[in-house]
Amino acid sequence: MLGEQDGVWGQEAIRDEAQVPAYKLPAVLVDAAGQPITDAAAWERQRGVLLEQFTTEMFGRRPSTPYEVGYETEELTADAASGVRFKQVTMTVSTEHGPTGRQSQRWRLLLILPPSDQPVPVFLGLNFQGNHTVCEHPGVALPEGWVRRHEFPGGQEHRAAEEMRGTAQHRWPWRMITEQGFGVATMYYGDIDADEDDQFAGGVHQLLRDPADPSADWASISAWAWGLSRALDYLETDSAVNAKQVAVLGHSRLGKTALWAGATDPRFAAIISNNSGCGGAALHRRRFGETVARINQVFPHWFNARFKTYNDREDQIPFDQHQLIACLSPRPVYVASASEDLWADPRGEFLSVLHAAPVYQLYGEEGFGLTEFPPVNSPCFTRLGYHLRSGPHEILEYDWQQFLSHARQHGLGQPLTNE
Ligand code: GCU
């Protein structure tokens, strides 16, 4: 697992603004025929063109194999002091048409819900180490399959461990979130697909992807994003949740995933990218920090085969990541960067938001309240929101506080209307 946080920078990586090459971004308000886009209807057509390009050139196409999902819910003991509820949902994804004969796969979704007699808005995101790391609740099950390597002595390689229970609570400040009336829903990303280069032989790829069908070149980020949509399918059936107010969020590679989930599933009411960097909110053409060549080399399973043809050819990609943000319009989007996270190119993340803003204005929305890269810890809460937190590549309580404020300011947590 290479990256800045592991102390590994490619020798060639740019970390100084003066070294950023001259580049020209694809214009966000020009359509495929080179015509200016002047209204939302024309933009909607362009969104379709862009989503198709992001699919074929980067994330890969989802297989059309039919599948079913069954749910089994289990109410765990509530937190005695606060009344916060914990619900564990086992999702069984199955198919009778799988290309490799495998029939089903089991995922677990954890819901942490404030006591409420109304359906609550929810932040939905994948976690890195298992649902049992998100809180200390003893009833939360450990993942059964592959997990990332453990950092504590004696941890078995790639097996979930009881010792990890509660260790990611700083990333999921569920007490603060539930006190503010929001719920948290989270699923372990490795339940959907292991984060390793297995030639798509495992996880949901094994279940649904036909190796003989080259048009289904679904890669891991796209599979994880699809898993988020399946979690939202469940949330739509749960009367404790206001499924019209589900914000999808993620940190780092899972921030890239949240952006793609939001782009491909219009049911997500808001989208939050935390330190998502290359392949997420950062502009490819700047080549600052992690580059296309580098991400494809170290994480070949994240994007499809065609994306590798853009190694060191960023200028040839038919789009850049500001257009991925634009594809989320007109929904509220919040992008968070961290000042020490140069690997993820904070300025490039900011510029994506800035260059997506004209699309929001087509919908009569205020767009983005910033024109210059802001100082640290000065959040902007316009419909396109942004902050540069001081400190490292992480998702911390500070970030969540801003996500909560932004969500509230853009209608999440407002009572349901009878439309
Ligand atoms: C590495 C990788 C990044 C990714 C990050 C993470 O640093 O290069 O693209 O965002 O890991 O997911 O933590």
Boltz pocket constraint, residues with backbone or C-beta under 6 A from the ligand:
constraints:
  - pocket:
      binder: B
      contacts: [[A, 2], [A, 3], [A, 4], [A, 5], [A, 251], [A, 252], [A, 253], [A, 254], [A, 275], [A, 276], [A, 277], [A, 278], [A, 290], [A, 295], [A, 343]]
      max_distance: 6.0
